[in-house]
Amino acid sequence: MDAPEDIPPLSTEPVTLTVEARAHGWRVDHYLSRLYPNYSRALFQKSIEQQHVRLNGLPIKPARRLRVNDRLTFRLPEQPDESLQPEDLPIGVLYEDDALIVINKPADMVTHPGKAHYRGTLAAALQFHFDGLSDVAGKLRPGIVHRLDRDTTGVIIIAKDNTIHNLLSGQFERREVHKEYRAIVRGTVESNTGLIETHLRVHPKVREKMMVCEPGEKSRPAVTRYEVLERFRGFSYMRLLPKTGRTHQLRVHMRHLGHPIVADRVYGGHAALLLKEVAPEATNASDESTLISRQALHAARLELTHPVTNQRVAWEAPLPDDMQRTLTALREFRKLDS
């Protein structure tokens, strides 16, 4: 039977996957929308209701709760998203082989098109520079397995075909990917190391923000380890190790710790860090020299198992100029007395 008009045509190739332990107890529609964020949860609910999704070979209801090792078989709806226009934007390639590409994402670049951001995206740049990328997440997200915030720089991995994409996505879902970030935060963090464990949810009044909350149906657990690399008067240079991958997790967690990331205008780090704030005694009162004007957060290292060779591999992206410039100023003007 043909799908009704309210569901786009379905892909010809079915997808089959096995439910991993961390998704035990999740609703089917929630699980699929997490795996394929380019598709809405409502669309998956319609697809399930019309029996285009099978669990262990049988039709199901959207509210069905998953169990470990359940097998899902489904066809993804095709979305009318072929409008992504390639753009000749500079991107730094850290590594490339027949299976994947590793990019050093610059600041001020949205990973893929979304609300109010249709041009200047990493997705458009990838379309221009590379052929044959995966389209598992839809044509608006060619090859994109995970994402970084617009003003977060650093390592991001791109899949060249759908098989590689699914293998990489599985590693992210199973938390087998090791991610390291560098951040400059406000305030002198006291503990050399620490663990932040909270629940996060979308802010009820500002949908673009996340917030720490009590455990509940609309919240997700979030875990971050941290280490202080350097301390300065009024600032700290941090190594952040997220164990989960929630939206804005590191930014919210550092705010929760009482040390928001420098120049994070959404979570209390102010809009920019000026040289005169770091070194008022060494600058003119009217000096507006800017050290950094975006959140001082950098995805420095990514380690995972190569989907073809099965060997553990890692890539690193050098600290960007604005963060290096900020550290240089802090070391010169904000050094702590021994």
URURPE-V178617 format. One line per field, one symbol per residue. phi: phi as a letter, one per 40 degrees, with the letter a starting at -180 (. if undefined). psi: psi as a letter, one per 30 degrees, with the letter a starting at -180 (. if undefined). Layout:
BEGIN
phi=???
psi=???
END
This chain:
BEGIN
phi=.cccccbcdcccccbbabcccccdgccccccccccbccbcccccccccdcgcbbbfgbcabdcdccbdgdbbbabcccbcbcccccbcbcbcccaaacbabbbccccfbccadadgbbbgccdcccdccbbgccbdchccbcgccabbddbcchcabbccacccdcccdcccccgcccbbbbabbcgcccccbabbbabbacccbbccbbacacdaccbbcbbbcaaccabbcgaabbbbbccbbcdfdccccccccgbccdgcccbgcgcabcdcccbccbbcdccbdccabadcbbccabbacccbcgccbabbbcccdccccccdccccbbcccc
psi=kkklffklkllfjlkklkklefgkflkeeeeefeeiffkleeeeeeeeeghfkkjhfklllefkkllkgkkkklkkkkkiggfkkkkikkkjjfkkafelkkkjkllhjkelkakgjflgleeeeeeefklhllgeglffhjfjellklegklakkkkkfleeeeeeeeeeeeghfkkkklkkklkljkekellkjjakllkkffjfflllkllkleglkkkkkklkkekkljglkklkkjkflhlkgeeeeeeeefgilkkgjfehgglfljlefeeiefglkfgjgkkekglkikkjekkkakkfefgkklkkkklkleeeeeeeeeeeefgkkk.
END
